[in-house]
Amino acid sequence: MHRDRFRIWPGLVLGIALVIGGCGDPGDGEVVDAPGLTGGWATAGCGVARTPEHVTVGGVVMPTTPPRLESVMNRIEQVGRTQFPDSYAGLEVEQELVRAVVYRVPSAEFDDFIRKTAEDACILVRDAAHSAVSLAVWHDRVVADLPFWSHQGVPIVSIGARHDGTAVEIGTRDVTKARTALLGRYGSRAPLMFVSADPVRPLPSPTSRIAPPPGS
């Protein structure tokens, strides 16, 4: 349901999950149950008021995804990736609103599948500039070039294809330098975006199981 994001640690590349969430209103431009080739729309289930579900973890009440919505999301992701790879970009869940958002490159066939699969679940469908597959190609290309960028002194901290199909997000300590260098190599139309990010600092390992970390 989401792409992986690579975070650069000293000496290694670590894959971490992209955190997803969000909020919104079914009336923010989506037409209910009227899918088209472009533009946002919502399934008929979005016309039904729903009460969010919650779980208590460690005394903290947290929102949770209802099993029915989770099942629909999994089905859309599975079929989107396998049968509509040129369209499917990603999805996110908005637990407090009991709905999911699917991003796709406009496709009448995929829209029809989403409508039928959703049944009574609320699914918003929004346009994406790129599919997950096309962004994965760029993601993997930049990852493969990490030794080159390190040698060039370009400080890349993280790499992650965005689930909304916007671009591959490059985290860096020097946005201007990274943008100039990467777009100079890959071309100005490469689907890359650059954000400021600091390197991960691993916690020091204690010298024994009972000894506190140095400096504590």
N, CA and C of each residue as an Amber inpcrd file, in Angstrom:
protein
   648
   0.8060000  -1.1750000   0.0000000   0.0000000   0.0000000   0.0000000
   0.8530000   1.2450000   0.0000000   2.1030000   1.1100000   0.1030000
   2.9990000   2.2400000   0.0570000   4.3460000   1.8080000  -0.4550000
   5.1180000   2.8020000  -0.8840000   6.4520000   2.5040000  -1.3640000
   7.4310000   2.5440000  -0.2130000   8.5990000   1.9630000  -0.4250000
   9.6420000   2.0240000   0.5670000  10.4410000   3.3020000   0.4140000
  10.9930000   3.7570000   1.5050000  11.8630000   4.9100000   1.5150000
  13.2240000   4.4680000   2.0340000  14.2730000   4.8470000   1.3360000
  15.6210000   4.5150000   1.7790000  16.1780000   5.6640000   2.5960000
  16.7050000   5.3200000   3.7440000  17.3340000   6.2900000   4.6290000
  18.8020000   5.9450000   4.7160000  19.6920000   6.9230000   4.4910000
  21.1170000   6.6540000   4.4420000  21.7230000   6.7820000   5.8260000
  22.2280000   5.6710000   6.3440000  22.9540000   5.6420000   7.6010000
  24.4390000   5.5910000   7.2770000  25.2890000   5.8950000   8.2560000
  26.7270000   5.7540000   8.0030000  27.0660000   4.3260000   7.6000000
  27.4280000   4.1420000   6.3180000  27.8960000   2.8370000   5.8730000
  26.8240000   1.9180000   5.3330000  25.5090000   2.3390000   5.3500000
  24.5050000   1.4150000   4.8420000  23.2700000   2.1630000   4.4040000
  22.4140000   1.4410000   3.6600000  21.1390000   1.9890000   3.2400000
  20.0570000   1.1830000   3.9320000  19.1300000   1.8650000   4.5940000
  18.0990000   1.1850000   5.3580000  16.7450000   1.4940000   4.7700000
  15.9380000   0.4660000   4.4930000  14.5960000   0.6810000   3.9800000
  13.6300000   0.8510000   5.1350000  12.8370000   1.9280000   5.1230000
  11.8350000   2.1270000   6.1470000  10.5020000   2.3870000   5.4830000
   9.4270000   2.1700000   6.2180000   8.1010000   2.3360000   5.6430000
   7.7470000   3.8070000   5.5420000   7.0710000   4.1590000   4.4890000
   6.5680000   5.5050000   4.3310000   5.3250000   5.6430000   5.1830000
   5.3120000   6.6220000   6.0820000   4.1660000   6.8500000   6.9430000
   3.0770000   7.5140000   6.1260000   1.8620000   7.0040000   6.2230000
   0.7770000   7.5770000   5.4530000  -0.3340000   8.0110000   6.3790000
  -1.0840000   8.9950000   5.9460000  -2.2000000   9.4970000   6.7220000
  -2.8210000  10.6320000   5.9530000  -3.5440000  11.4860000   6.6260000
  -4.0840000  12.6560000   5.9650000  -5.5020000  12.9490000   6.3960000
  -6.0320000  14.0270000   5.8760000  -7.3890000  14.3930000   6.2040000
  -7.9690000  15.1270000   5.0130000  -9.2520000  15.3530000   5.0320000
  -9.8800000  16.0260000   3.9150000 -11.3780000  15.9450000   4.0150000
 -12.0460000  16.3030000   2.9620000 -13.4940000  16.3480000   2.9420000
 -13.9680000  15.7680000   1.6200000 -14.9440000  14.8580000   1.6370000
 -15.4190000  14.2840000   0.3850000 -15.9090000  15.3370000  -0.5990000
 -16.1730000  16.5360000  -0.1010000 -16.6810000  17.5640000  -0.9830000
 -15.6190000  18.4810000  -1.5450000 -14.3250000  18.1000000  -1.4260000
 -13.2720000  19.0130000  -1.8590000 -12.9230000  18.8310000  -3.3360000
 -13.9500000  18.6270000  -4.1710000 -13.7150000  18.5620000  -5.6110000
 -14.0450000  17.2140000  -6.2180000 -14.1980000  16.1560000  -5.3810000
 -14.5050000  14.8410000  -5.9260000 -16.0060000  14.7130000  -6.1900000
 -16.3700000  14.1460000  -7.3170000 -17.7620000  13.8740000  -7.6450000
 -18.0680000  12.4450000  -7.2250000 -19.1390000  12.2600000  -6.4600000
 -19.4480000  10.9310000  -5.9360000 -19.9240000   9.9950000  -7.0400000
 -19.2260000   8.8500000  -7.1510000 -19.5980000   7.7600000  -8.0460000
 -19.7680000   8.1980000  -9.4980000 -18.8810000   9.0750000  -9.9530000
 -18.9150000   9.4800000 -11.3550000 -17.4930000   9.5070000 -11.8900000
 -16.8500000   8.3200000 -11.9620000 -15.4470000   8.2770000 -12.3750000
 -15.2430000   8.7450000 -13.8050000 -14.1410000   9.4380000 -14.0290000
 -13.7980000   9.8860000 -15.3590000 -12.3230000   9.6610000 -15.6070000
 -11.8700000  10.0190000 -16.7880000 -10.4730000   9.8050000 -17.1240000
  -9.5460000  10.7340000 -16.3510000 -10.0260000  11.9150000 -16.0120000
  -9.2110000  12.8340000 -15.2150000 -10.0700000  13.4340000 -14.1190000
  -9.3940000  13.9530000 -13.0980000 -10.1120000  14.5700000 -11.9940000
 -10.4380000  13.5910000 -10.8890000 -10.7600000  14.1180000  -9.7120000
 -11.0580000  13.2670000  -8.5640000 -12.5220000  12.8640000  -8.5210000
 -12.7870000  11.7250000  -7.9450000 -14.1420000  11.2660000  -7.7370000
 -14.1670000  10.3620000  -6.5110000 -15.3520000  10.0670000  -6.0330000
 -15.5130000   9.2580000  -4.8310000 -16.5300000   8.1580000  -5.0690000
 -16.3340000   7.0190000  -4.4140000 -17.2860000   5.9260000  -4.5430000
 -18.5720000   6.2590000  -3.8010000 -19.6230000   5.5220000  -4.1260000
 -20.9310000   5.7870000  -3.5300000 -20.9000000   5.6520000  -2.0100000
 -20.0120000   4.8030000  -1.4880000 -19.9180000   4.6170000  -0.0480000
 -19.5230000   5.8630000   0.7080000 -18.9810000   6.8530000   0.0040000
 -18.5810000   8.0910000   0.6740000 -19.7840000   8.9540000   1.0410000
 -20.9500000   8.5920000   0.5430000 -22.1470000   9.3410000   0.8940000
 -22.7740000   8.8910000   2.1990000 -22.1750000   7.9070000   2.8570000
 -22.7100000   7.3680000   4.1100000 -21.8560000   7.8490000   5.2770000
 -22.4960000   8.4090000   6.2990000 -21.7690000   8.8600000   7.4900000
 -21.2240000   7.6520000   8.2460000 -19.9850000   7.7570000   8.7210000
 -19.3500000   6.6280000   9.4070000 -18.6850000   7.1050000  10.6960000
 -18.6640000   6.2240000  11.6820000 -18.0180000   6.5210000  12.9570000
 -16.6490000   5.8660000  12.9800000 -15.5990000   6.6290000  13.2140000
 -14.2600000   6.0360000  13.2330000 -14.0970000   5.0220000  14.3610000
 -13.2840000   4.0030000  14.1030000 -13.0070000   2.9870000  15.1070000
 -11.6600000   3.2720000  15.7760000 -11.5590000   2.8750000  17.0490000
 -10.3430000   3.1490000  17.8060000  -9.9170000   1.9140000  18.5950000
  -8.6370000   1.8590000  18.9090000  -8.0900000   0.8300000  19.7880000
  -7.2710000   1.5370000  20.8570000  -7.1090000   0.8610000  21.9860000
  -6.3160000   1.4200000  23.0750000  -5.0110000   0.6380000  23.1770000
  -3.8980000   1.3370000  23.0310000  -2.5760000   0.7300000  23.0990000
  -1.7720000   1.4280000  24.1900000  -1.4390000   0.6860000  25.2340000
  -0.6700000   1.2760000  26.3270000  -1.3770000   2.4370000  26.9890000
  -2.6970000   2.3680000  27.0430000  -3.4590000   3.4350000  27.6590000
  -3.7440000   4.6030000  26.7360000  -3.2770000   4.5220000  25.5040000
  -3.4890000   5.5960000  24.5290000  -4.5180000   5.1440000  23.4950000
  -5.5410000   5.9530000  23.2900000  -6.5780000   5.6440000  22.3100000
  -6.0970000   6.1000000  20.9310000  -6.1050000   5.1650000  19.9730000
  -5.6170000   5.4620000  18.6300000  -6.6490000   5.0240000  17.5950000
  -6.7400000   5.7470000  16.4690000  -7.6650000   5.3220000  15.4090000
  -7.1680000   4.0490000  14.7490000  -8.0920000   3.2680000  14.2270000
  -7.7220000   2.0300000  13.5420000  -8.5470000   1.9000000  12.2680000
  -8.0470000   1.1020000  11.3290000  -8.7440000   0.8920000  10.0610000
  -9.7120000  -0.2740000  10.1950000 -10.9920000  -0.0820000   9.9070000
 -11.9510000  -1.1860000   9.9750000 -11.5390000  -2.3200000   9.0380000
 -11.7830000  -3.5690000   9.4160000 -11.3910000  -4.7160000   8.5870000
 -11.9310000  -4.6490000   7.1670000 -13.1690000  -4.1850000   6.9960000
 -13.7560000  -4.1270000   5.6570000 -12.9690000  -3.1570000   4.7640000
 -12.6570000  -1.9850000   5.2960000 -11.8980000  -1.0050000   4.5190000
 -10.4880000  -1.5170000   4.2480000  -9.8930000  -2.1610000   5.2120000
  -8.5450000  -2.7270000   5.0450000  -8.5440000  -3.7660000   3.9270000
  -9.5760000  -4.5990000   3.8840000  -9.6720000  -5.6250000   2.8530000
  -9.7960000  -5.0010000   1.4550000 -10.6080000  -3.9630000   1.3420000
 -10.7660000  -3.2820000   0.0550000  -9.4570000  -2.6380000  -0.3780000
  -8.7650000  -1.9990000   0.5500000  -7.4850000  -1.3720000   0.2390000
  -6.4720000  -2.3980000  -0.2590000  -6.4030000  -3.5250000   0.4360000
  -5.4530000  -4.5670000   0.0390000  -5.7600000  -5.0940000  -1.3610000
  -7.0570000  -5.2580000  -1.6580000  -7.4600000  -5.7620000  -2.9690000
  -7.0940000  -4.7620000  -4.0640000  -7.3660000  -3.4910000  -3.8210000
  -7.0510000  -2.4590000  -4.8190000  -5.5500000  -2.3810000  -5.0430000
  -4.7730000  -2.4520000  -3.9680000  -3.3200000  -2.3930000  -4.1250000
  -2.7960000  -3.5960000  -4.9040000  -3.2680000  -4.7940000  -4.5210000
  -2.7890000  -6.0140000  -5.1710000  -3.0950000  -5.9950000  -6.6720000
  -4.3250000  -5.7190000  -7.0200000  -4.7120000  -5.7250000  -8.4270000
  -4.1250000  -4.5150000  -9.1460000  -4.0400000  -3.3860000  -8.4590000
  -3.4470000  -2.2100000  -9.0840000  -2.0150000  -2.4610000  -9.5080000
  -1.2460000  -3.0930000  -8.6300000   0.1580000  -3.3600000  -8.9370000
   0.3320000  -4.4230000 -10.0210000  -0.5500000  -5.4250000 -10.0400000
  -0.3650000  -6.5470000 -10.9670000  -1.0830000  -6.3690000 -12.2980000
  -2.2960000  -5.8040000 -12.2730000  -3.0880000  -5.7100000 -13.5020000
  -3.1410000  -4.2980000 -14.1060000  -2.8550000  -3.2800000 -13.2680000
  -2.8790000  -1.9050000 -13.7610000  -1.5910000  -1.1770000 -13.3710000
  -0.4380000  -1.7610000 -13.6640000   0.8270000  -1.1640000 -13.2130000
   1.1230000   0.1850000 -13.8600000   0.5620000   0.4530000 -15.0270000
   0.7930000   1.7400000 -15.6840000  -0.0870000   2.8440000 -15.1170000
  -1.0020000   2.4660000 -14.2200000  -1.9260000   3.4480000 -13.6510000
  -1.7370000   3.6080000 -12.1410000  -1.6610000   2.5000000 -11.4090000
  -1.6270000   2.5550000  -9.9450000  -0.3860000   3.2930000  -9.4360000
  -0.6080000   4.2580000  -8.5450000   0.4960000   5.0150000  -7.9500000
   0.6610000   4.7170000  -6.4670000  -0.4390000   4.5680000  -5.7420000
  -0.3420000   4.3070000  -4.3060000  -1.6540000   4.6320000  -3.6360000
  -1.6970000   4.4370000  -2.3390000  -2.9010000   4.7910000  -1.6000000
  -2.5520000   5.1570000  -0.1730000  -3.4950000   5.7820000   0.4830000
  -3.3490000   6.1320000   1.8920000  -4.6760000   5.9340000   2.5840000
  -4.6370000   5.7940000   3.8900000  -5.8620000   5.6310000   4.6550000
  -6.0470000   6.8450000   5.5530000  -7.2690000   7.3400000   5.6190000
  -7.6430000   8.4290000   6.5110000  -8.5740000   7.8360000   7.5620000
  -7.9700000   7.3600000   8.6570000  -8.7130000   6.5500000   9.6200000
  -9.8180000   7.3190000  10.3240000  -9.5850000   8.5790000  10.6620000
 -10.6090000   9.3510000  11.3670000 -11.8200000   9.6140000  10.4730000
 -11.6170000   9.5580000   9.1560000 -12.7170000   9.7670000   8.2170000
 -13.2310000   8.4540000   7.6310000 -12.6260000   7.3400000   8.0590000
 -13.0280000   5.9870000   7.6380000 -13.0820000   5.8960000   6.1120000
 -11.9700000   6.2540000   5.4920000 -11.9130000   6.1820000   4.0420000
 -10.4670000   6.0260000   3.5880000 -10.3080000   5.6670000   2.3250000
  -8.9740000   5.5480000   1.7300000  -8.9190000   6.4260000   0.4840000
  -7.7080000   6.7960000   0.1200000  -7.4810000   7.5910000  -1.0840000
  -6.5780000   6.7900000  -2.0130000  -7.0230000   6.5850000  -3.2400000
  -6.2370000   5.8770000  -4.2440000  -5.7240000   6.8980000  -5.2550000
  -4.4190000   6.8530000  -5.5160000  -3.8160000   7.7150000  -6.5300000
  -3.4930000   6.8670000  -7.7480000  -3.8930000   7.3760000  -8.9170000
  -3.6340000   6.6290000 -10.1330000  -3.4680000   7.5800000 -11.3180000
  -2.6560000   7.1540000 -12.2740000  -2.6240000   7.8230000 -13.5660000
  -3.9720000   7.5150000 -14.2120000  -4.6960000   8.5230000 -14.7050000
  -6.0610000   8.3110000 -15.1950000  -6.2250000   7.0790000 -16.0860000
  -7.2000000   6.2430000 -15.7380000  -7.4840000   5.0010000 -16.4610000
  -8.9430000   4.6370000 -16.2370000  -9.7340000   4.6050000 -17.3000000
 -11.1410000   4.2550000 -17.1800000 -11.3160000   2.8390000 -16.6570000
 -10.4650000   1.9120000 -17.1030000 -10.5620000   0.5180000 -16.6790000
 -10.2660000   0.3570000 -15.1940000  -9.2150000   1.0380000 -14.7180000
  -8.8700000   0.9440000 -13.3000000  -9.9570000   1.6030000 -12.4550000
 -10.4870000   2.7400000 -12.9280000 -11.5720000   3.3930000 -12.2060000
 -12.7600000   2.4470000 -12.0380000 -13.0890000   1.7360000 -13.0950000
 -14.2270000   0.8240000 -13.0380000 -13.9760000  -0.2930000 -12.0330000
 -12.7350000  -0.8090000 -12.0040000 -12.3870000  -1.8420000 -11.0320000
 -12.5150000  -1.3120000  -9.6040000 -12.0380000  -0.1080000  -9.3670000
 -12.0990000   0.4780000  -8.0220000 -13.5460000   0.6180000  -7.5790000
 -14.4040000   1.1110000  -8.4530000 -15.8090000   1.2950000  -8.1000000
 -16.4670000  -0.0260000  -7.7080000 -16.2020000  -1.0670000  -8.5030000
 -16.8040000  -2.3670000  -8.2150000 -16.2430000  -2.9950000  -6.9480000
 -14.9410000  -2.8280000  -6.7260000 -14.2940000  -3.4380000  -5.5580000
 -14.6950000  -2.7420000  -4.2740000 -14.8910000  -1.4350000  -4.3160000
 -15.1880000  -0.6680000  -3.1080000 -16.5020000  -1.0790000  -2.4780000
 -17.4920000  -1.4320000  -3.3040000 -18.8360000  -1.7450000  -2.8170000
 -19.3190000  -0.6160000  -1.9050000 -19.4880000  -0.8630000  -0.5730000
 -20.0080000   0.1940000   0.2990000 -18.9070000   0.9510000   1.0390000
 -17.6380000   0.6810000   0.7370000 -16.5350000   1.3960000   1.3870000
 -16.3370000   2.7490000   0.7180000 -15.7950000   3.7030000   1.4740000
 -15.5370000   5.0320000   0.9260000 -14.1130000   5.0990000   0.3840000
 -14.0040000   5.2630000  -0.9210000 -12.7020000   5.3750000  -1.5770000
 -12.6960000   6.6480000  -2.4210000 -11.7460000   7.5250000  -2.1590000
 -11.5340000   8.6890000  -3.0190000 -10.4940000   8.3200000  -4.0580000
 -10.6960000   8.7520000  -5.2750000  -9.7630000   8.4790000  -6.3710000
  -9.2160000   9.8050000  -6.8810000  -7.8930000   9.9130000  -6.9140000
  -7.2650000  11.1670000  -7.3200000  -6.1980000  10.9220000  -8.3840000
  -6.0070000  11.9150000  -9.2350000  -5.0280000  11.8130000 -10.3130000
  -3.6040000  11.7850000  -9.7790000  -2.7520000  11.0560000 -10.4670000
  -1.3170000  11.0150000 -10.1600000  -0.5510000  11.2960000 -11.4400000
   0.5830000  11.9310000 -11.2970000   1.4100000  12.2360000 -12.4650000
   2.1850000  11.0200000 -12.9470000   2.5220000  10.1050000 -12.0150000
   3.3460000   8.9540000 -12.3590000   2.8300000   7.7180000 -11.6360000
   2.9770000   6.5630000 -12.2410000   2.6200000   5.3050000 -11.5900000
   3.7190000   4.8870000 -10.6170000   3.3880000   3.9640000  -9.7270000
   4.3830000   3.4540000  -8.7890000   5.5290000   2.7720000  -9.5250000
   5.2040000   2.0810000 -10.6090000   6.2270000   1.3750000 -11.3830000
   7.2150000   2.3520000 -12.0060000   6.7140000   3.4340000 -12.5960000
   7.6210000   4.3870000 -13.2340000   8.4890000   5.1030000 -12.2050000
   7.9390000   5.4140000 -11.0380000   8.7410000   6.0510000 -10.0040000
   9.7490000   5.0740000  -9.4160000   9.3930000   3.7780000  -9.3820000
  10.3310000   2.7790000  -8.8650000  11.5920000   2.7160000  -9.7140000
  11.4450000   2.9110000 -11.0140000  12.6090000   2.9090000 -11.9050000
  13.5570000   4.0370000 -11.5260000  13.0070000   5.2250000 -11.3130000
  13.8450000   6.3570000 -10.9310000  14.4200000   6.1800000  -9.5320000
  13.5970000   5.6660000  -8.6240000  14.0490000   5.3820000  -7.2590000
  15.2690000   4.4690000  -7.2710000  15.1630000   3.3700000  -8.0160000
  16.2480000   2.3910000  -8.0590000  17.4780000   2.9410000  -8.7750000
  17.2600000   3.8010000  -9.7470000  18.3960000   4.3850000 -10.4600000
  19.2170000   5.2870000  -9.5340000  18.5270000   6.1030000  -8.7440000
  19.2470000   6.9780000  -7.8210000  19.9450000   6.1580000  -6.7420000
  19.2740000   5.1130000  -6.2320000  19.8990000   4.2500000  -5.2280000
  21.1620000   3.6060000  -5.7890000  21.0980000   3.1350000  -7.0400000
  22.2680000   2.5060000  -7.6570000  23.4150000   3.4980000  -7.8310000
  23.0800000   4.7780000  -7.9530000  24.1060000   5.8050000  -8.1540000
  24.6180000   6.4130000  -6.8510000  24.1770000   5.9000000  -5.7090000
  24.6010000   6.4860000  -4.4300000  26.1250000   6.5590000  -4.2690000
  26.8780000   5.5140000  -4.6550000  28.3420000   5.6370000  -4.5490000
  28.8840000   6.8000000  -5.3820000  28.3030000   7.0090000  -6.5650000
  28.7290000   8.1190000  -7.4150000  28.4510000   9.4500000  -6.7350000
  27.2420000   9.6050000  -6.1800000  26.9000000  10.8730000  -5.5360000
  27.7290000  11.1050000  -4.2900000  28.0440000  10.0370000  -3.5770000
  28.9160000  10.1840000  -2.4140000  30.2950000  10.6720000  -2.8360000
  30.7970000  10.1040000  -3.9260000  32.1120000  10.5060000  -4.4330000
  32.0840000  11.9570000  -4.9100000  30.9310000  12.3960000  -5.4210000
  30.8000000  13.7650000  -5.9070000  30.5390000  14.7720000  -4.7770000
  30.3800000  14.2580000  -3.5650000  30.1320000  15.1490000  -2.4390000
  28.7140000  15.6840000  -2.3710000  27.7740000  14.9550000  -2.9870000
  26.3700000  15.3490000  -2.9310000  25.7290000  14.6310000  -1.7390000
  25.2680000  15.3580000  -0.7330000  24.8050000  14.7510000   0.5200000
  23.3710000  14.2290000   0.4530000  23.1770000  13.0040000  -0.0430000
  21.8470000  12.3980000  -0.0900000  21.6100000  11.6190000   1.2040000
  20.5220000  11.9570000   1.8830000  20.1950000  11.3550000   3.1740000
  19.1070000  10.2890000   3.0520000  18.1060000  10.5190000   2.2080000
  17.0040000   9.5670000   2.0490000  16.4530000   9.6380000   0.6330000
  15.8330000   8.5280000   0.2140000  15.2250000   8.4430000  -1.1170000
  13.9030000   7.6980000  -0.9660000  12.8190000   8.2760000  -1.4350000
  11.5360000   7.5920000  -1.3180000  10.5630000   8.0160000  -2.3960000
   9.9770000   7.0510000  -3.1010000   8.9540000   7.3610000  -4.0970000
   7.6590000   7.7020000  -3.3670000   7.0850000   8.8400000  -3.6610000
   5.8750000   9.2860000  -2.9760000   4.6590000   8.4690000  -3.4190000
   3.8130000   8.1350000  -2.4550000   2.6630000   7.2900000  -2.7490000
   1.5850000   8.0120000  -3.5470000   1.6830000   9.3430000  -3.6600000
   0.6970000  10.0700000  -4.4550000   1.1230000  10.2180000  -5.9080000
   2.2500000   9.5780000  -6.2820000   2.6960000   9.5990000  -7.6600000
   3.3250000  10.9030000  -8.1060000   3.6180000  11.7790000  -7.1610000
   4.1910000  13.0810000  -7.5150000   5.6010000  12.9610000  -8.0630000
   6.4680000  12.2700000  -7.3120000   7.8820000  12.2330000  -7.6740000
   8.6140000  11.3070000  -6.7220000   9.9080000  11.1150000  -6.9850000
  10.7950000  10.4710000  -6.0270000  11.3790000  11.5840000  -5.1640000
  11.1760000  11.4690000  -3.8760000  11.6120000  12.5090000  -2.9410000
  13.0400000  12.2330000  -2.4700000  13.9090000  13.2190000  -2.6510000
  15.3080000  13.1110000  -2.2540000  15.5280000  13.9790000  -1.0270000
  15.8960000  13.3580000   0.0940000  16.2380000  14.1090000   1.2930000
  17.7270000  14.4180000   1.2890000  18.0780000  15.6750000   1.5480000
  19.4690000  16.0850000   1.4470000  19.7650000  17.2460000   2.3910000
  21.0230000  17.3660000   2.7990000  21.4340000  18.4930000   3.6340000
  21.6170000  19.7570000   2.8100000  21.7630000  19.6210000   1.5060000
  21.9790000  20.7800000   0.6290000  21.0610000  20.6460000  -0.5770000
  19.8690000  21.2160000  -0.4690000  18.8570000  21.0640000  -1.5140000
  19.3250000  21.6410000  -2.8450000  19.9110000  22.8220000  -2.8030000
  20.3450000  23.4680000  -4.0480000  21.4020000  22.6420000  -4.7710000
  22.3910000  22.1570000  -4.0310000  23.4650000  21.3700000  -4.6330000
  22.9310000  20.0640000  -5.2020000  22.0810000  19.3790000  -4.4350000
  21.5400000  18.1000000  -4.8890000  20.6530000  18.2900000  -6.1200000
  19.7950000  19.3020000  -6.1040000  18.9180000  19.5370000  -7.2540000
  19.7330000  19.8150000  -8.5160000  20.7370000  20.6780000  -8.3940000
  21.5530000  21.0240000  -9.5510000  22.3000000  19.7990000 -10.0910000
  22.8650000  19.0050000  -9.1750000  23.6630000  17.8470000  -9.5760000
  22.7960000  16.7450000 -10.1900000  21.7080000  16.3810000  -9.5220000
  20.9000000  15.2590000  -9.9950000  20.1400000  15.5910000 -11.2730000
  19.5780000  16.7770000 -11.3490000  18.8650000  17.1360000 -12.5770000
  19.8360000  17.3750000 -13.7220000  21.0550000  17.7600000 -13.3960000
  22.0650000  17.8880000 -14.4310000  22.4310000  16.5410000 -15.0250000
  22.3910000  15.4950000 -14.2000000  22.7410000  14.1430000 -14.6780000
  21.5420000  13.4320000 -15.2970000  20.3580000  13.5610000 -14.6670000
  19.1880000  12.7950000 -15.1130000  18.2720000  13.5760000 -16.0520000
  18.4610000  14.8650000 -16.1620000  17.6060000  15.6660000 -17.0200000
  16.6010000  16.4830000 -16.2220000  16.2520000  17.6410000 -16.7350000
  15.3780000  18.5580000 -15.9990000  13.9590000  18.0190000 -15.8240000
  13.5710000  17.0280000 -16.6330000  12.2230000  16.4810000 -16.5300000
  12.1610000  15.2120000 -15.6650000  13.2620000  14.8580000 -15.0600000
  13.2610000  13.6940000 -14.1650000  12.2990000  13.9580000 -13.0080000
  11.4420000  12.9820000 -12.6500000  10.4540000  13.1950000 -11.5920000
  11.0870000  13.1070000 -10.1970000  11.8800000  14.1210000  -9.8700000
  12.5650000  14.1690000  -8.5800000  12.1840000  15.4550000  -7.8580000
  11.9830000  15.3590000  -6.5500000  11.7830000  16.5430000  -5.7390000
  12.7550000  16.4790000  -4.5660000  13.1340000  17.6330000  -4.0520000
  14.2110000  17.6970000  -3.0730000  13.7310000  18.4020000  -1.8080000
  14.0160000  17.7660000  -0.6700000  13.6170000  18.3220000   0.6200000
  14.8190000  18.3240000   1.5520000  14.8080000  19.2600000   2.4730000
  15.8970000  19.3450000   3.4380000  15.7730000  18.2320000   4.4640000
  16.8710000  17.5410000   4.7500000  16.8650000  16.4400000   5.7130000
  18.2420000  16.3000000   6.3320000  18.2650000  15.9240000   7.5900000
  19.5260000  15.7010000   8.2980000  19.8340000  14.2160000   8.3660000
  21.0950000  13.8500000   8.4280000  21.4570000  12.4280000   8.5440000
  20.9390000  11.8260000   9.8420000  20.6570000  10.5260000   9.7990000
  20.2690000   9.7980000  11.0010000  21.4990000   9.6310000  11.8800000
  21.3130000   9.8310000  13.1740000  22.4130000   9.6380000  14.1200000
  22.0980000   8.4220000  14.9910000  22.7320000   7.2720000  14.7340000
  22.4540000   6.0720000  15.5380000  22.8060000   6.3040000  16.9970000
  21.9970000   5.7190000  17.8910000  22.3120000   5.8040000  19.3140000
  23.5780000   5.0130000  19.6080000  24.4440000   5.5180000  20.5060000
  25.6530000   4.7690000  20.8500000  25.3010000   3.4730000  21.5530000
  26.0760000   2.4210000  21.2870000  25.8360000   1.1240000  21.9200000
  26.4690000   1.1000000  23.3070000  25.7270000   0.6270000  24.3120000
  26.3250000   0.5340000  25.6450000  27.4160000  -0.5250000  25.6690000
  28.3620000  -0.3940000  26.5850000  29.4610000  -1.3550000  26.6820000
  29.0360000  -2.6370000  27.3700000  27.9140000  -2.6310000  28.0750000
  27.3790000  -3.8410000  28.6890000  25.8700000  -3.7400000  28.7220000
  25.1980000  -4.8260000  29.0630000  23.7430000  -4.8170000  29.0480000
  23.1620000  -3.9370000  30.1480000  23.9140000  -3.7240000  31.1930000
  23.3830000  -2.9250000  32.2930000  23.9880000  -1.5340000  32.3410000
  25.0320000  -1.3060000  31.5860000  25.6770000  -0.0030000  31.6180000
  24.8680000   0.9820000  30.7670000  24.6830000   2.2360000  31.2180000
  23.9800000   3.2310000  30.4070000  24.8290000   3.6620000  29.2310000
  24.2160000   4.1810000  28.1920000  24.9670000   4.6550000  27.0400000
  25.9680000   5.7390000  27.4530000  27.0950000   5.8410000  26.8000000
  28.0710000   6.8750000  27.1240000  27.4500000   8.2550000  27.0670000
  27.7960000   9.0910000  28.0470000  27.3030000  10.4470000  28.0820000
  25.9670000  10.6200000  28.7800000  25.3660000   9.4930000  29.2390000
  24.0630000   9.6300000  29.9060000  24.2650000   9.9310000  31.3740000
